[in-house]
Amino acid sequence: MPHQVEAYLGLVPRERSSGESLRRGPITKAGHSRVRWLVIQAAVSILRRRPPTADALRNWALRIAVRRGKHMAVVALARRLAGILYALLRDGTVYEPCPAQHPARPVAALST
């Protein structure tokens, strides 16, 4: 079900596949554009402001940014946030962050 929420918000890649060829493009941008924008802005805020409660999420996104680029990392983090928000609403709980696991090698910060 969290994947359906992510797809509803348009945070999944567009797929144009045929036969044996697999082609994935930019995000679909389905669903409500204002909600998608808010989740993307929350992801950008986590990457820029470094809130101590989101260290684990930020480190995860920075590792993606090193491999795939800043924009891919922002969308990946927004998608993860959408899944977390769905789980919080489904369970009726409050967000309690996990302690940050420090990577084996230092991650370069994103330049803004």
Phi, psi and omega in degrees: 000323178300327179293328177291325177294317178298319178292321179298322180282352179081027182259024178243154182289145174287140182239127176234080183256151178209124179061239181267351181274136180243116181237120176245136183243207179290174181297155187286332182060034175280168175080196186281120185292327181293319179293317178299317179299318181295320179291321177297318180294325176296320178294317178298319180297319179297320181289326183273318190271343179057058178292136184296335180283350182242027181301317182295316178296318181295316179297320178299315181291325179294325176295324176292320181299324179296319183279317192243345180113162185296316184292321177296322180294322179296314180293321178297318178293320178297320179295318178295320178298321178298319177295320178295316179298319178299315181296322178295318179291320181296316184270345182069035182250177177251144182294125174236107185292147173281151175297144182293134174263118184285131180293159181297325178241148182294145181256132178289136179286153179283137176274138182252000000 
